[in-house]
Amino acid sequence: MPLIPEEPQIHESAQGPRATPASSRVAPTPRPVPGPRPAAPPRPGRPGPVRPAPPVQRAPRDPATKTPGPAGPSAPTASATAPATPQIQLIPASAEGALDAAEEAVDLLLESGRAPGEVLVITTGEPHPWATHELSFGEASYWAQHDAGDDVFYAEAAKASRATPRPVVVVAVNSADRATTAAALPQARSRAGALLIVCGDPQQINSVLGTDV
């Protein structure tokens, strides 16, 4: 039987043409295209001088923030003038009922949150019963409680000059003597830091203080 020569010829012809195109395709890959691209390095030098420009624009903005500075000194001047004179409140009462009206005023002050040591009560007539009781133990014991400053202090108008200022002063005009009232009210106002409450005859009080309360 003769051999069939077609089979080996088919395998050789099939392998031959496939190998040659593979070798021909590898050759064109090393193209010198990326060579001219290194000309780009001069670009990083250009943004360098452009970046220092923005800080120059921020500099003028800083002085703008300094403009509200001069407004500061005006505030302390207003606050310094505020506590110059205390607020004055008048509670109409007769000479006989002035002491009771003053007691009610003290109770309202304590209920509203005032500390007892912030209140000073001055009487133009008879002293408050508390003051009479404490003075029975001597002047030293009486004024020691004043210096402690932890409770409401009651003083006669004649002794009020020794009392130190307190935020609130309550005056009981329990005397019909106008001369005593005229001397006691200005003294009480000078010792009141924030509030002066006067219990007595409105006409008499206004004539002494010189203002309509």
C-alpha positions, 0 to 999 in steps of 0.5 A: 500500500503506498503512504499518503504524503498529504498529511505531513505536508499539511502540518508543515505548511500550516506551521510555516506561515504562522511562525513567520508573521509572528516574528514580523509583528514583533519588530515594529514594536520598538518605535522611537515615538516616546523619545521627543516627549522629554521636552516637557521638564521646562513646565514645572518651572512656570508654576513656581513664580505664579504661586507666590502671587496669592499670599500678596492678595491675602495680606491686604485682607488682614488690616480689614479685620483690624477695623473693629478694634477701635470700637472696643474702647467705647464699650468701657466708657459706657459701662463706667457711667452706668453705675454712677447713680442707683435706680430709685423706687418709691413706696408710698407709706405714712410715717407710722407704716414706713417701717412695715413697708420697708420690711415687706420690701426686704422680703421681696428682695430676698425672695427675688434672689438678693443675698441678705448681705447686699441689703442695708436698711436705714430708719429716719425715726425710731430704730428697727427692733433688730438694731435695738436688740443688737445694740443692747450687747454693745456697739462693738458686737453691733458693728461686727455684724455689719462688717461680717456682711452676711445678713441684712443690716439695720441702722439709724440715719444718725449712724448710717454714715459709718455703714459701708455701701451695699447694692441695695439700700432701703430707707424707712422714712418713719419720722415726720422731721423733714430735716432728718429726712433731708439729711438721710436720703442723700446719704442713703443714695450715696451708699446704694450701688444699684437700687435705692428704695424709699418708703414714706411720703412721696411729696416729702421724698420728692422735695428732698431728692429733687426728682419725681420718683 
